[in-house]
């Protein structure tokens, strides 16, 4: 895979969302364990509940499930 300026754009977008929605909005944290739990909850919410315009208004989990269903061998 060739790395371009666009390759990093998605990671930067997700990082910005995480920083704004999880760490800044829900903090401050009493310890690293509390932040770790909040991070896992944010990732689950993002993957299973947040509709993404780039994914035809589906969640990342729905989009991935549809992808694997298309890739399954017929039979």
N, C-alpha and C positions, 0 to 999 in steps of 0.2 A: 504494500500500500504506500503510495506516495504521500508524503506529508506536505501540506500546503498551509497557508494562513487560515483556510476554512477548517482544517482538521482540528484546530484548537478552539474554534468558535463555540461548538456545543459544550465542551468541557467548561469553558469560561462562563457560559450562560447558566449552566447547572450550578457551578460554584457560586455565582452571584445570587441565584435564587436561594440556595442553601444558606448562604451568609445572611441574607435579608430575612427570609422566612423563619429560619430555625434559630440560628445563633443570636441574632440581634433582637428579634421580636420576642422570643421565648426566654432568653437568658435574663440575668446572669446565672451561672451554674455553680452549684456548691462543690462539685468535684468532676473529674474526668469521666467517672462512671455515669453520672447524670447526663452529661453531654453525649456520651456514647448511646445511651438509651434513647434520648431525644433524636439523635441522628438516625437511628434505625427506624423509629416511628415516622420521621419525615420521609425517608426513602420509601417505606411501604406506602405511605399516603401518596407520594408523588407517582409511584409506579402503578398503583391500583385505583386511584380516584381522580387524578388530574387529567382532564382532556387536553390533548395536544393538537393544535391546529396543523402542525407539520405531519401529523399521523392521521389525518382525515377525521379529526375530532374524536379520536379514540385514546384510551390510556395506553401507556407503554406496554403494560401486561397484555391487553387485548391485541395490540398490534403484533407483539411477539407470538402470541398463540395462533393468530391467523397466519403468520409467516410459516411457523412449523407445520401447521395443517396443510398448507400448500406444498411444503417440501416432503411430506410423508408419501411413501410409495403407495401407489394404488394397488388394491388387491383384495 
